[in-house]
Amino acid sequence: MRDHGMASEAGDVLLKTPEDVSPMVADMRWKNGDFVGISFRQKLTRTVLRHLRDMIDEPLQVRMARLMSR
């Protein structure tokens, strides 16, 4: 995932809320510049994975407008 300005380091525990999904606890595995690798502590369900895939398939402008309108 890409996250600008993240001050965390590998081994830190994060609380992430990706694309309208409930907050999930994740462990940061690695960091390389603005890119980080995380693993979620709970297995992501098929429903959540489908939702994330559908959100990512939307044009970026649509996703950003939805996120900024909150």
C-alpha positions in Angstrom: 0.0 0.0 0.0 1.1 3.6 -0.5 1.0 6.0 2.4 2.5 9.4 2.2 4.1 10.8 5.4 3.7 7.7 7.5 6.0 7.9 10.5 5.7 4.2 11.4 8.4 1.5 11.0 8.4 -2.2 10.4 7.1 -4.0 13.5 4.6 -1.3 14.4 0.9 -2.1 14.9 -1.6 -0.1 12.8 -5.3 0.5 12.8 -6.4 0.8 9.2 -9.8 1.7 7.7 -9.5 0.8 4.0 -12.2 2.0 1.6 -15.3 2.2 3.8 -14.5 -1.1 5.7 -14.5 -1.2 9.5 -11.2 -0.5 11.2 -8.8 -3.5 11.2 -5.6 -4.1 13.1 -2.6 -4.7 11.0 1.2 -5.3 11.5 3.6 -3.3 9.3 6.0 -5.8 7.8 8.2 -3.5 5.7 8.6 0.0 4.5 10.3 1.4 1.3 9.8 5.1 0.9 6.1 5.8 0.6 5.3 2.1 0.2 4.5 -0.2 3.1 3.7 -3.9 3.4 1.1 -4.8 6.0 -0.6 -8.0 7.1 -4.0 -7.9 8.7 -4.4 -9.8 12.0 -7.8 -11.2 11.0 -8.4 -13.0 7.8 -10.3 -10.7 5.3 -13.6 -12.2 4.3 -14.6 -12.8 0.7 -17.2 -10.0 1.1 -14.5 -7.5 2.3 -12.1 -8.5 -0.5 -14.9 -8.2 -3.1 -15.8 -4.7 -1.7 -12.2 -3.6 -1.8 -11.7 -4.8 -5.3 -14.9 -3.0 -6.4 -13.7 0.2 -4.8 -10.2 0.0 -6.4 -11.8 -0.6 -9.8 -13.6 2.8 -9.5 -11.8 5.8 -11.1 -9.6 7.6 -8.6 -11.5 10.9 -8.9 -14.7 9.1 -7.9 -13.0 7.4 -4.9 -11.4 10.6 -3.7 -14.6 12.6 -4.1 -16.5 10.1 -1.9 -13.7 10.0 0.7 -13.5 13.8 0.8 -17.3 14.3 1.1 -17.3 12.9 4.7 
